[in-house]
Amino acid sequence: MNIAENISRIIKEIPPSVQLVAVSKTKSNEEVMQAYDAGQRIFGENKIQDMNLKHEELPKDIQWHMIGHVQSNKVKYMAPYVSLIHGVDSLKLLKEINKQANKNNRVIPCLLQIHIAEEDSKFGLSTEESQEIIKLSKDLRSVKIKGLMGMASFTKKENQVAKEFLGLKSLYDKFIQQNIPLEILSMGMSGDYPIAIQKGSNMIRVGSQIFGTRNY
Ligand SMILES: *Cc1c(COP(=O)(O)O)cnc(C)c1O
């Protein structure tokens, strides 16, 4: 497993308009640095504590994305530096991010996580809930909803995955038609990013295809 080679293979394969988030959860600083030395600057973590440690110990030009489920009481720990929060799934959480961003004199970019998978195990908002949150977020000055994130069903049925990604792309387009200035559509992981890009993703979150399988 050569991390640098994996990065350049993926970069060559995807259009330049698609951003690659290297998902480094459970991986060591040394492994992150191999990706960094290959030019990668955006990394995703799903636990705030792990992300904080890596942020402290690793180069400061890394952009850290929180891709996991976030508890409101933990937002304060990442508010000073996090560059994108992918998993916003309630107004309560968005309000807390707004409060902590304000304390840090910054605006924190966020994505709304939409429930697109048929399986009901995954987090996320319904279409109606996301509409409502976008409406109510207009008064929140220290957060910016930049786009949507979704995870497809964990299945080998490619047409199922394609259908779910297409559903999220349609919602994204619908918001843009309503003059909501979204820019980021975060969908696609190691197993399904080619399908996600085909369906309109412009940000993929790839872990195991870069760093190898995870031992939890
Ligand atoms: C772990 C994780 C990924 C990356 O998963 P891989 O299959 O290893 O690429 C992407 N998105 C989220 C939200 C994750 O938790």
The ligand as a Tripos MOL2 file, in Angstrom:
@<TRIPOS>MOLECULE
LIG
   15    15     1     0     0
SMALL
NO_CHARGES

@<TRIPOS>ATOM
      1 C1        -15.1350    6.6310    6.8750 C.3       1 LIG1
      2 C2        -15.9260    7.5700    6.0430 C.ar      1 LIG1
      3 C3        -15.6200    7.7860    4.6910 C.ar      1 LIG1
      4 C4        -14.5130    7.0420    3.9450 C.3       1 LIG1
      5 O1        -14.7960    5.6990    3.8370 O.3       1 LIG1
      6 P1        -13.9720    4.7350    2.8350 P.3       1 LIG1
      7 O2        -14.9550    3.7060    2.4420 O.co2     1 LIG1
      8 O3        -12.8350    4.1890    3.6300 O.co2     1 LIG1
      9 O4        -13.5100    5.5600    1.7020 O.co2     1 LIG1
     10 C5        -16.3790    8.7080    3.9920 C.ar      1 LIG1
     11 N1        -17.3800    9.3890    4.5720 N.ar      1 LIG1
     12 C6        -17.7030    9.2200    5.8600 C.ar      1 LIG1
     13 C7        -18.8190   10.0110    6.4360 C.3       1 LIG1
     14 C8        -16.9950    8.2990    6.6360 C.ar      1 LIG1
     15 O5        -17.3390    8.1340    7.9180 O.3       1 LIG1
@<TRIPOS>BOND
     1     1     2 1
     2     2     3 ar
     3     2    14 ar
     4     3     4 1
     5     3    10 ar
     6     4     5 1
     7     5     6 1
     8     6     7 2
     9     6     8 1
    10     6     9 1
    11    10    11 ar
    12    11    12 ar
    13    12    13 1
    14    12    14 ar
    15    14    15 1
@<TRIPOS>SUBSTRUCTURE
     1 LIG1         1 GROUP 0 **** ****
